[in-house]
Structure formats: structure tokens, C-alpha cells
Amino acid sequence: MSEVDSHLAADAIGVRVFYAGVRTTVSIFCRTYCRMSLTGQENIPEQGAFVLAPVHRSFLDTPIASSCT
């Protein structure tokens, strides 16, 4: 697979800090309030691209999917 060089706003340190904070908050909420547990997390690659396709049964699917990865 070929490498792609992009210069997006996501490379900024402020965006990374904000995302990490939101991800941590959502993850803690999901694991305590919703009693979320993960199965098959070992199948998600540490590096590289992958496709995560949630079913979208509610508006919480996107934040929950981001906390799982």
C-alpha cells in the first residue's frame, strides 16, 4: 500500500490534546454508566488504517466507537 502525505489540522498539538481529553471522558462514561465492555480489541491494529463500521443504532455510536479504538 502506498504512503499518503497530508497536512491536516489534526496534526496540530491543540487538536490532539482536545481529542485525547474528549476520548478519555467518553471512554470513562461508557465504561461506567453504560457498562460497556470490549471484545475482540486485539484484532484492531496498533498502527495503520482499518475500517470500523458501527451499526448507528443511536447518536452515541460515533463517540463510543472512538473510545473503543
N, C-alpha and C positions, 0 to 999 in steps of 0.2 A: 504494500500500500504506500502511496506517495505521501510525503510530508507537506503540510499546508502551513504557510507563514501568514499569520493575521495579526493585526494590531487593533484590538478591540478595547473598549472602555473597561472590560472585565480584567484587563491586565493592571489597572490602577490599584494601588495598595488600599485605598479607601473602600473600593468596591469589594475587595476580598475580605476586609475586616467586617464590613456590614453583612456580607453573605454568611460568613462564619458565625457571627452573632445570631442572625435570624435562624440559621440552620440548627444551632445549638438549642435555642429557645424552643423551636418547633419539635425537635427531637425529644427534649425533656418532657414537653407537654404530651406528645404522642405516647411516649413510653409509660407515663404515669397516669394521665387522665383516661386515655383511650385503651390502655393496657396492650399497646402494640408490641408484637414480637416479630423478629425477623427469622425467616427460614431460607436457606439457600444463598446467604450472603457470600459464602465462599466462592460462588460461581460468578460474582461480579469482579471483573479485572481491576487490579490496582492502578494500572496505567493503560492509556489507550482509549479508543472510542468504543461505545456499546450503545445499544438501543434499549431503553426502558419504556415499556408501553403499558401504563396503568389503564384500568377499565373506565375511569371517570364516573364513578357512581355518586360522587358528591364534589363540592367545591374544595374539599380538603385533600383531594388526591395529589395535586401538584406539590403542596408543601410536605405532605407525608412521603411522597416519592423522593423529594430532595433530601429528606432526613435519612432515608434508607441507604443512600449511595455514599 
